[in-house]
Amino acid sequence: MYAGILSTIGNTPLVRLAQIFKDSPFQVYAKLEAFNPGGSIKDRAALNIIRQSLENGDINERTTVIESSSGNMGIGLAQTCASLGLRFICVIDAKTTRQNVEILKAYGAEVDLISTPDPETGEFLHARINRVKYLQDTIPNSFWPDQYTNLNNALAHHQTMREIGDELGQVDYLFCATSTCGTLRGCAEYVQQHNLRTHVVAVDAIGSVIFGGQSCKRLIPGHGAAVRPQLFQDDLAERCIQVSDLDCIVGCRRLVKQEAILGGGSSGAVLMAIDSIKLDIERGANCVLIFPDRGERYLDTIYSDHWVKSHFGDVAHLWETSEMTEICAAMTY
């Protein structure tokens, strides 16, 4: 059943960052999840959720899958459902990028657009979830993967951490961006269950509420969350570093300029996070950054000079020089 394109999910490359940290006394490696066939780490969760749901009878070949997503999870599910012949409806909002919408449609997904945020909370996420619940109530034999609560999301990333350990051996630091907390929880659980000496560092967005921050407007999709996911647990990370939208942009621009890695917003975030605490990292340590997706989906935003200038002004000097911009806030838990 899982031959063909789905069999290529996982076992993504782990590469050393040769330029940005070339003078550091520790080694930095990037787990390039953009090499999954759907372009992101969400391929792992999408496949695992659908696979387990098929095996336990929650869905069958006539089931309609319905999910709320701003992009990558929707694309991962669209790919999996297309491969297995399942109908898929993706509930998106007005902030979803044009590229992601076109990719969803290319895979055959039915796109359901929410144009206004929830009137009580002012958040699009609440409005999207309410729409999913409505569709689930009105469409017979429908299934909501619910990436924010589904343990199979997190369980998919036991394999992610296993791959890193198998290839690298000792992992001293793992930097992981947060949204649904699936990747963070799965990797952290694997570390705990195998008694590894890995320091897990969560990277969250300023404006996200996952680690108790105040909710505010965020421009980079897929990083942080307006609602604390049920997959979150207090003991998942030893430390949380919060980064701004501008930090994500600077990190992404530096990655492509110095390492020729065209990464998505969360990739820039984790790069800036490790830079903010590099003086705390001991000599000889092996550090791994999980880069969740590819940058082609951000060409109209992060990699658009016009978009960046319209939102942040003339900030090109932050990635054109050798200096890294300061992290706006850092919190330790």
Protein Blocks (a to p, Z undefined) as FASTA:
>chain_A
ZZcjllmggjiacdddfklmmmbcbdcddddfklpmnopaklmmmmmmmmmmmmnopacf
kbccddddfklmmmmmmmmmmmnopacdddddfklcfklmmmmmmnopacdddfbdcfkl
opaklmmmmmmmmmmmmmghiacfklmlmmklmmmmmmmmmmmmmmnopafbdcdddfkl
mmmmmmmmmmmmnopabdcdddddehiaklopacdddfbghiajfbdcfkbcfklpfbdc
dddfklmmmmmmmmmmmnopacdfklmmmmmmmmmmmmmpcghiacddddfbdfklmmmm
mmmmklmmmmnopaklmmmpmbdcddfbdcdZZ
